[in-house]
Amino acid sequence: MKQGNTAQNIAIIEGLYKAFSAGDIPTVLAGLDPKIVWNEAEGNSLADGNPYIGPEAVLNGVFARIGAENEYFKLKDIELHNMDNNQVLATLRYEGKFKQTGKIYDVQAAHLWTLKNGKIVAFQQYVNTKKLAEAEKM
């Protein structure tokens, strides 16, 4: 049973990244529990709303701002790692370009996802906030 949950959790997170990369935000939001607790990394400009509670808060506080502030934003080199306690760790890179500064960034990141009954109940981002802040500055 535990092995099945692990494979299912990985498949759910893999599907979310594919949907996000395709710009299918409704599918991403549908995978979030109505009471999800979403935290951006401390020091990230998007952390000003931590914790974001619920899919609508994530949409408005994180996804909409990423779209508005970046000329482009891509996730790359995504690797998923099985964890205990219904968690999946993703290691990846963010590649983007801030509209305001015109600066391009390529930063290391990690996401810790917690699932329950096939839905994401918690998200914690870890990212190189220094590199992101440098790209955001004029």
Residue, then its C-alpha position, 0 to 999 in steps of 0.5 A: m500500500k505504501q509503495g502505491n501511495t509513493a508512486q501515486n504522489i510522484a505521479i501527481i506532482e509530475g502532472l502538476y509540473k507538466a501542467f504548470s509548464a504548459g501554462d495550464i494553471p486551472t489544472v495546477l490549482a485543481g490539484l491543491d487542497p482547498k486549505i493548502v498552506w503554501n510558503e515561499a522561501e524566506g527572503n523571496s519577494l513573494a514571501d510577503g504573503n506567507p502563508y498563502i492559504g487556499p488555491e485562490a491565495v496561491l493564484n493571486g499571491v504567487f502565480a499571477r505575480i510571477g506572470a506579471e513580473n516576468e517576461y518569461f519563467k520556466l522550470k527546468d531540470i526537475e527531479l522528483h524524490n520520494m520522501d516519507n510522510n506522503q511528501v515529495l521533494a522536487t529539485l529544479r531550476y528557475e529560468g526567467k527574465f524580470k520585466q522591470t530590470g531586463k535581467i535574466y536569472d537561472v537559480q537553484a530551487a527545491h520544493l517540498w510537497t505534502l499530499k493527503n488523499g491525492k491533493i496537495v495540502a502543503f508546499q514549501q519553497y527553497v530557492n537561491t533568494k540572493k540571486l533572485a533579489e539581484a535580478e530584481k534590482m535595477 
